[in-house]
Amino acid sequence: MKRAADITESDIAAARAAVPLAFGQPPWRRARRWLFAGLAVAWFAGLLVWFGITPARLLHGISGVWVILRLMIPPSPGAQWQDILRGLGESVAMAFLGTFVAAVLALPLGLLGARNVLSNVLAHLSLRRLFDGLRGMDQLLWALAFVRAVGLGPLAGVLAIAAAEIAVLAKLFAEAIENADPHPSEAVLAAGGSRLLAIRFGLLPQVLPVMLAQVLYAFESNTRSASVLGVVGAGGIGLQIAERIKVRYWNEVAFIILLILATVGTIDFLSARIRRGMMR
């Protein structure tokens, strides 16, 4: 290896020809980087103008938030605490029923959506695109549709959660099935078992713990979502929040929020314990 004092101009020229990027970015690449940075800044500034976001408006909004936070202290259940508990129970029940229905329907769809179960490329791609399309519709939109279809109440919330969650769980189930070890299924087939037996004894025992863990996480997430669905008339604690926001009972709103956080935290703790037990 040459010392720094022994390096000549020809050595530097040869190294520059061999690895030009080690000696700095070419002008066209630096210009392209600055162009992209300028476009990003222009796009961001255009969005601020489009949405009317100004420093004065932000400061006014922050001051309004501080006023609301001051009114939330101390949190209070108010005189209708029984309605609050009933609404919270409705939200948890809606999340459980919606997640259960979605999981039951998503299991066969996930099997059909897995490439190692349904080998037909056209059918597989069609099902996957169907999952993508259904996942693109939010639970609130489903809730608005079902409120119109079945009326106000928890039934609309259960149907909204189930409709929004089926495609999500089906996609997760399909990916778990595709990542399963194929050797147990091949052993069942080699022993003379049918394709159905290979799925039952070679495939499902591997992926069921993963599926159950995903369902438990979906239940926890849907408990939070069910708290919002009541705002559009789908029952649950969201209706209690909306009514108190209208009359500016912010201390009761704060109590309901803390109650929701405690409930979701408890469900998360129990779900994590169950998931760890299943994985072991």
C-alpha positions in Angstrom: 0.0 0.0 0.0 1.3 3.4 -1.0 1.9 6.1 1.5 0.1 9.5 1.0 3.4 11.1 0.1 4.0 8.6 -2.7 0.5 9.0 -4.4 0.9 10.7 -7.8 -1.6 12.6 -10.0 -1.9 9.6 -12.3 -2.9 7.4 -9.3 -5.6 9.9 -8.3 -6.8 10.1 -12.0 -7.0 6.3 -12.2 -8.9 6.0 -8.9 -11.3 8.8 -10.0 -12.0 6.9 -13.2 -12.5 3.6 -11.4 -14.8 4.9 -8.6 -16.0 8.4 -9.6 -18.7 8.6 -6.9 -16.0 8.4 -4.2 -14.7 11.8 -5.2 -18.0 13.6 -5.0 -21.5 13.6 -6.6 -21.6 14.7 -10.3 -23.3 18.1 -11.0 -26.4 16.5 -12.6 -27.0 14.4 -9.5 -26.6 17.4 -7.2 -29.0 19.4 -9.4 -31.5 16.6 -9.3 -31.4 16.4 -5.5 -32.0 20.1 -5.2 -34.8 19.9 -7.7 -36.6 17.2 -5.7 -36.0 19.2 -2.5 -37.5 22.3 -4.1 -40.5 20.4 -5.4 -41.1 18.9 -1.9 -41.0 22.3 -0.3 -43.3 23.7 -3.0 -45.7 20.8 -2.5 -45.7 21.3 1.3 -46.3 25.1 0.9 -49.1 24.5 -1.6 -50.8 22.1 0.9 -50.6 24.7 3.6 -52.2 27.3 1.3 -54.8 24.9 0.1 -56.0 24.0 3.6 -55.7 27.5 4.9 -53.2 26.7 7.6 -51.7 29.9 8.9 -49.6 30.6 12.1 -52.5 32.7 13.5 -55.0 29.9 13.0 -52.6 27.4 14.6 -52.1 29.6 17.6 -55.8 30.2 18.0 -56.4 26.4 17.8 -53.8 25.7 20.4 -55.3 28.3 22.8 -58.7 26.7 22.3 -57.3 23.2 23.1 -55.7 24.6 26.3 -59.2 26.0 27.3 -60.7 22.5 26.8 -58.0 20.8 28.7 -58.5 23.2 31.7 -62.3 22.4 31.6 -61.5 18.7 31.7 -59.9 18.9 35.1 -61.0 17.3 37.3 -62.7 14.4 35.4 -66.1 13.6 36.7 -68.6 10.8 35.9 -71.5 13.2 36.4 -75.0 12.1 37.4 -75.4 9.6 34.5 -72.5 7.3 35.2 -74.7 4.2 34.7 -75.3 5.2 31.1 -71.5 5.6 30.7 -70.8 2.1 31.9 -73.6 0.7 29.8 -72.2 2.5 26.7 -68.7 1.2 27.5 -70.1 -2.4 27.8 -71.8 -2.0 24.5 -68.6 -0.9 22.8 -66.6 -3.9 24.2 -69.4 -6.3 23.2 -69.6 -4.7 19.7 -65.9 -5.1 19.3 -66.0 -8.8 20.4 -68.9 -9.8 18.2 -67.6 -7.9 15.2 -64.2 -9.4 15.5 -65.6 -12.9 16.1 -67.8 -12.8 13.0 -64.9 -11.3 10.9 -62.5 -14.1 12.1 -65.0 -16.9 11.3 -65.6 -15.6 7.8 -61.9 -14.6 7.2 -60.6 -18.1 7.9 -61.9 -19.8 4.7 -61.1 -16.6 2.7 -57.6 -16.7 4.1 -57.2 -20.3 3.0 -58.4 -19.5 -0.5 -56.2 -16.4 -0.6 -53.1 -18.4 0.2 -50.9 -19.3 -2.8 -50.0 -22.7 -1.4 -53.6 -23.7 -0.9 -55.3 -22.2 -4.0 -52.8 -22.6 -6.9 -55.0 -21.0 -9.5 -53.2 -17.7 -10.3 -56.3 -15.8 -11.5 -58.5 -16.9 -8.6 -55.7 -16.0 -6.1 -55.1 -12.6 -7.6 -58.8 -11.9 -7.8 -59.3 -12.7 -4.1 -56.3 -10.6 -3.0 -57.5 -7.6 -5.0 -61.0 -8.1 -3.4 -59.3 -8.0 0.0 -57.5 -4.8 -0.9 -60.7 -3.2 -2.1 -62.6 -4.0 1.1 -59.8 -2.8 3.3 -59.9 0.5 1.6 -63.3 1.4 3.2 -63.1 2.7 6.7 -65.2 1.5 9.6 -67.0 4.8 9.9 -68.1 4.6 6.3 -69.4 1.0 6.9 -71.2 2.3 10.0 -72.9 5.1 8.1 -74.1 2.5 5.5 -75.3 0.0 8.1 -77.1 2.7 10.2 -79.1 3.5 7.1 -79.7 -0.2 6.4 -80.5 -1.6 9.9 -81.2 1.6 11.9 -79.5 3.1 14.9 -77.9 0.9 17.6 -75.2 -1.6 18.3 -76.2 -3.9 15.4 -74.9 -1.4 12.9 -71.6 -1.1 14.9 -71.2 -4.9 14.9 -71.8 -5.2 11.2 -69.5 -2.2 10.5 -66.6 -3.8 12.5 -67.1 -7.2 10.9 -67.3 -5.8 7.3 -64.1 -3.7 7.8 -62.2 -6.4 9.6 -62.9 -9.4 7.3 -60.6 -8.4 4.5 -57.8 -7.4 7.0 -57.9 -10.7 8.8 -58.2 -12.7 5.6 -55.1 -11.0 4.2 -53.1 -11.6 7.4 -54.3 -15.3 7.5 -53.3 -15.8 3.9 -49.8 -14.4 4.5 -49.4 -16.6 7.6 -50.5 -19.7 5.7 -48.1 -18.9 2.8 -45.2 -18.6 5.2 -46.0 -22.0 6.9 -43.5 -24.9 6.6 -44.7 -27.1 3.7 -43.1 -30.3 4.9 -45.9 -31.4 7.4 -48.5 -31.1 4.7 -46.3 -33.0 2.3 -45.9 -35.8 4.9 -49.7 -36.1 5.2 -50.0 -36.4 1.5 -47.2 -38.9 1.2 -48.9 -41.0 3.9 -52.0 -41.2 1.7 -54.0 -38.4 3.2 -56.3 -36.1 1.2 -55.7 -32.5 0.5 -58.2 -31.5 3.1 -56.4 -33.7 5.7 -53.1 -32.1 4.7 -54.6 -28.6 5.5 -56.2 -29.8 8.7 -53.2 -31.7 10.2 -50.2 -30.3 8.4 -51.0 -26.6 7.9 -53.5 -25.4 10.4 -51.6 -26.5 13.6 -48.7 -24.3 12.5 -50.7 -21.1 11.8 -53.5 -21.3 14.3 -51.5 -19.7 17.1 -50.5 -16.9 14.8 -54.1 -16.4 13.6 -55.4 -16.3 17.2 -52.8 -13.7 18.1 -53.9 -11.6 15.2 -57.6 -11.9 16.2 -56.8 -10.9 19.7 -54.9 -7.8 18.5 -57.9 -7.0 16.2 -60.2 -7.2 19.1 -58.1 -4.8 21.1 -57.9 -2.4 18.1 -61.7 -2.7 17.4 -62.4 -1.8 21.0 -60.9 1.6 20.3 -62.8 1.8 17.0 -66.1 0.9 18.6 -65.7 3.9 20.9 -65.9 6.2 17.9 -68.7 4.5 15.9 -71.4 5.7 18.3 -70.8 9.2 17.0 -72.5 8.3 13.8 -75.3 6.4 15.6 -73.9 2.9 15.8 -74.2 2.6 19.6 -71.6 2.3 22.3 -69.7 4.8 24.3 -69.2 7.1 21.3 -72.8 8.3 21.7 -72.1 9.3 25.3 -69.0 11.2 24.2 -70.9 13.0 21.4 -73.8 14.0 23.6 -71.4 15.5 26.3 -69.3 17.4 23.7 -72.5 19.0 22.3 -73.3 20.4 25.8 -69.6 21.1 26.6 -69.5 18.8 29.7 -65.7 18.5 29.2 -65.1 17.0 32.7 -67.4 14.1 31.9 -65.7 13.7 28.5 -62.4 13.4 30.2 -63.8 10.8 32.6 -65.1 8.7 29.6 -61.7 9.0 27.8 -59.8 7.8 30.9 -62.3 4.9 31.2 -61.8 4.0 27.6 -58.0 4.1 28.1 -58.2 1.9 31.2 -60.5 -0.6 29.3 -58.2 -0.8 26.3 -55.2 -1.1 28.5 -56.8 -4.0 30.4 -57.7 -5.8 27.2 -54.2 -5.2 25.8 -52.6 -6.7 29.0 -54.9 -9.8 28.9 -54.4 -10.3 25.2 -50.6 -10.1 25.5 -50.7 -12.7 28.3 -52.9 -15.0 26.1 -50.7 -14.4 23.0 -47.5 -15.3 25.0 -49.1 -18.4 26.3 -50.2 -19.5 22.8 -46.7 -18.9 21.3 -45.1 -20.9 24.1 
